């Protein structure tokens, strides 16, 4: 890593732990900062805080005392999930204290160039695709960021001849000052996290921070299926490389069922290892990054053909007696489920859906679910989903949980059918998060495999 002096002998407050906060605290200490960590979890239950204290880092746990900010801090490093109206953050801003997230620290110390990926849907799949394609093409790529590997941790070990492939959330992108990727991807932009950002314009502005420091020597890859992206393309100093499934563009595009980059055929869309129009978009973004990075066509095509998806994101689990299972528990909104449905033939598709009722209707789903073989519904939103299923003339069964849904769906299915968990809802009415929900689906699939040997 770069041996920078930016934080030497400066007092820094790390607000919120989790993986990123713990990583940031250790890095700052290594860089010579005088670090204080403040986390809401009580010390006796806080293993991360206990470990940091043992390493000589000051910790304040169990509450967020505003008087802590009376100390002469030079900087706050904020956990991305903590909103800006949090009293500690608001007070820091009142005191004109810089507030950053740990991806800014990662940029400052990274010896390697950065490829940053953000967007409303598809960023984890695209980030993973990009890393796998670069590695297959002989370019050493290291996953980092919102994908589960704190950027400030990975950046400490990445070498100059490697590439940091970084998934970035809107929360992380609000805490940037100098962050400067060489290549950036925005997969798409739809209203998300409006409870955090306030409105869609603020959300887009947060995402758009990814390109703030980019120049015409850098590449910004945009999904011009969206008019919004076409408008944004006029507002950047970077070199825009478009991708589209709807028109031929001077970048990556779909034409006659095949994927191209600037007129050069790369592969057939039918050969992609994951189904769905959204995954064609993800693949096109990946192709653009790969070609800009000098990866050979055969390496791109072979890797994308073998790509099996990301856990909980249209993840293919396998088949039992000719019935295929897909785990798409990450689809926590209607658009994500619509994109998942686009990859299958409804006549042989059995959909498991439902979860937290956020007050929205599901009328948008009606055209996408017409012709489904069956729906199994669960959770708070089951009643609303049943209403739209009836309007679409799709038969339904209501179930109590994911295990029962998977078991009854398999009992109903015939060889050649597909069982898809794509809830179109968050999980919090029944499960701690979408991972827990997806893991239970995976576990039930494995039990069914054993029962049907």
C-alpha positions, 0 to 999 in steps of 0.5 A: 500500500502507499505509505501516506502521511495524510492522517499521521498524528491526527485525531480521527473518529470512526462512527459505526463498526461492522466490517468496514468500520473495523477495517478503517480503524485498523488502517488509520491506526497503521497510518499513524492516526489517533483513532477513536471508535464509537459504536452503538453496540454495548462493549460486552457484546461487541467483539470487534470493539474488544479486539480494537481496544486490545490493539490500543485503539480507544473505543466508546460503545453502547451510545453515541455521546454528542460531547465526544465531538467536542474533542479536536477531531480532524475527520470522521469516517462514517459507516455507510449505513448511518444516515446524514441526519444522525445526530453525531453526523449532523453535529460533525457537519455543523462543526465543518468536520469532513465526513468520509466513508472507508472507500475513500481511505482505500483509494488513498492507499491503493497502489492498484487502479480501481474499477468501480461498479454501482447501480440500483440492480445488478452491481454485485453480479456485474462486479463478480463477472468483471473480476472473473473475466479479468482474472481469466484474461490474465489480469489479476483482479481483487474483489472489494467494497460493498460485495463483502470485502472492505475496500480499505482492507483489500487495498492494503495488500493489492499490488500495483500490477493488479486491479481493485474491482470495487462494488460501491453503494450510494451510501458509500459514494456520498463519502468521497473527496478524492476517489478516482476510479480509472473505469466506472460502471453504472448498471442502471438507476431506479428509485431505491433507498429513498428513505435514506436519500429523501428523493430520487434526485438525491439518490442519483446525485449520490451515484453520480459521485463515482465520476466526480474526479474522472477525466477524459483519460478515464472511462465511464460505462453507462446503460443507455437503455435509460434516457436518464443515462443519456442525459447524465452522459453529457455531464461528465468529463470522462470518456463515456462508453455506452452499452445497450440491449435496444440499439447499436451503440459505440460500445457494447450492444446486443444485435440479432441475439449476439453480443458485440463491442464496437462492431466486433462480435464477442459471443451469442447471448444464448451462451451466457451462463445466467438467464435474463435480459438483465444479465445480458445488460450485466454481460455487456457492461462486463464486456466493455470493461474487459475490452478496455482492459485488453482481455482477449475475446475468447477469455471473455466468452468462455468466462461468461458462458461458464458464469453461474451467478452470484449467491442469492442473485439468480443462482442456479442450484441444480435440478432434481428429476428434471426440475431446475431450481433458481435462488433469486432471494436478492430480488427484493423489489418488483423490477428485480423480479421482473428482470428475473422472470424475463429469463424463463418461459412462463409456461414451465415456471413456478414462482415463489414470491412474497415478503414484507408489505411496504404498502406498494401494489404489485400491478406492475407485475401482472404482464410479467406473471401472465402464463405462469404455471403456478405461484406459491406465496408467503409473507405479509404481501401474499394477499396483494400478490394473490390479487394480481395473480388472479387478475393474471389468471395464475393459480396460487397456493399460500404457504407459511415459509420458504421451506414449505414453498420449496417442498410444495413447489417441487411436489407440484412440478413436472420434469422440464419445469423451473422453480424460481424463488424471486420474492419481489419483497424484502424478507424482514417480516419473516427472516433477518435478511435476504441471505437467510431466506435464500440459505433456507431455500438452498438447504431445502433444495439439498434436502430434496436432493437427498430425499430423491436419490 
